[in-house]
Amino acid sequence: MKITTIGRQMDVPEDLKALFDKKLSKFDKYFKDDAVAYITLSKKRGREILELTISSGGTLYRSEEENSTFQSALDCAVDSIDGQIRKNKTRLEKRLREGAFLKNTQLSSDIAEEEPEFNIRVKTFTFKPMTPEEAILQMNLLGHEFFAFKNIENSSVNVVYKRRDGGYGMIVPEG
């Protein structure tokens, strides 16, 4: 697995990069050789924040952890992604390395049981062309965390959402 480390307003020490290599080697049994891990480190109000994103076969696995040290945050992020993989193992088997879930693989008892299938509630509505600002206003009026709309500026379907930091984000299709 290729690992890319990014330090926001900081330099990442070599010993920390070596720790990332060691800890993420645990995922080699799941992912094919095309897997790429992105680790972003930042500090905010005396806390250390680690974002771990693994991209493999068009599927993204992501965890963001805040802790007193990057090492502790890394341990939590690795456990979180491992839990995501194990919880969804039957859905992911076709995308992961062959033999990743052999019977001799130890399964942790604290991992939640797999869901038998996705329970999808379908909701239909018409897309009204609007600006991103109008969509944010509509989202806030409805009290939702996100809102899909047809962007009046480029006629594409976009999604606006509330960010944890209190700001807003917009998802725009590529191409």
N, C-alpha and C positions, 0 to 999 in steps of 0.2 A: 504494500500500500504506500502510495506517495503521500507525504505529509507536508502541508504548507502552513507555516506559522506566521501569524501577523500580530504585531504588537502595536496597539493604538497609543500613540504618544509615549512609547517606551521601547527599549531594546529587549529582546528575548535572550536570556543567557543560554549558553550552549548546554549546560547541565540540565536545564529545563527541557530543551529540545530532545536530549537523550532520553529523558524520562517519558516524553510523549511517544518516542519510537518504541520504547519498552512496553508501555501500557497499551498502545494501540495494536501491537503485534497480536494481541488476544483476538482481534477481529479477522486475522488472516484466514482462519478456518471458515469464516462465513463468506468473505468477498473474493471475487475473482481478481486478477492482476490489474484490472482497469480502475480499481477503487482509488479515490483521492479523499484525503481528510484535510479539512481546513480548520485550524485552531486560531481563534482570535482572542487575544488577551487585552484586558483593560482594567484600570483602577478607577473606582468611584467611591468617594466618601469613606476612604480607609478600607474598603472591601475590594477583593479581587474577583473579577468576572471573567469566566472562560466560556466561550461559545465553541462547540464542537459540531461540525457538519461533515458527514461522510456521504460522498456521492459515488454510487456504483450502479451501473446498468440502467441509468435513467431514474433511479430512485434515491431520494434524499432522506437521511436520518439525521436528526438535529436535537441537540440538547444545549441549554444555556444554564450555567450554574454560577452562583455567587457564594463565595466563602471567604474565610480569613486568609487562606493561601491558595495559590494556583494548583498545588498538588492535591489538596482536598477537593477543590472544585473539579479537577480532572477525574478523580476517583468517582465522584458523584455522576459526572457526565458519562463516563464509560459504563457505569452501572445502569444509567438511564437508557442508553442506546441498546445495551445488551438486553434489558427488559423489553424494549420495543420490539426487538428482533424475535425474542422468545415468545412474546405474547401473540405475535402475528406470524409465527413460523409457518403455518400451513399455507398462508397467502403468499409468503415470501419465498418458499422453497424453489419456485421456478426461476427466481431472479438471483438467488444466492449460489454460492459454490456448491457443486454436486457433493453430497455426502456431509453437508454441514450439520445436519441434525441426525446423525446416526444414533442408534439406541444406546451406545456406550457413552454418549455425551451426558455429563451430569447436568440435570435440570434442578435449579434452585427451588426449594419448596415455597419461598416467599414470592415467587412470580405468580401473578394473577392467572387464573384459568383463561384459556383462549375463548374468544367469542365464536360461536358456531357459524355465524354469518353476519354481515353488516345489516343493521336495521336502518333502512333509509326512508325518511319521510319526504315525500315529494310535494313541492309547493310550486305553483305556476303563477306567473304574473307577467304583465306586459312591460317591456323596457321603454321608459319614457326618455327621449334624448335630453340630456342635461349636462351642465358643466360639473367638474369635480367639486366645486364649492357648493353647488346646489345639492349634489349627492351627499356631501357631508352634513349639510343642514337637514336633509331628509332622514339620514341615518340617526342623527341626534334626536330629531322629533319622534322617531319610532322607538328610541332607546335601544337600538341594536349595536353590536360590536363591529359589524361590517355591512356594506350595502353594495349590491351589484347594479350597474346602470349602463346605458348606452351613451358613450361620450359624444357630445355634440360636435366636438372639435375634429374627431377623426373617425367617427361612426363605428368604433370598436367597443366591445363589451369590456368594461373595467370594473374593478372592485376597490372601494375605499374602505379603510379600517382604522380603528383606534389602536394606537401603539401604547405599550406599557408606560412609556415616558410622558404620556399625556398628549403627544402629537398625533398626527394622522399619517397614514401611508396609502399608496395607491398601487394596485397590481394592474399592469398593462401587458397584453399579449405581445410576444416578440414576433417580428416579421410582418 
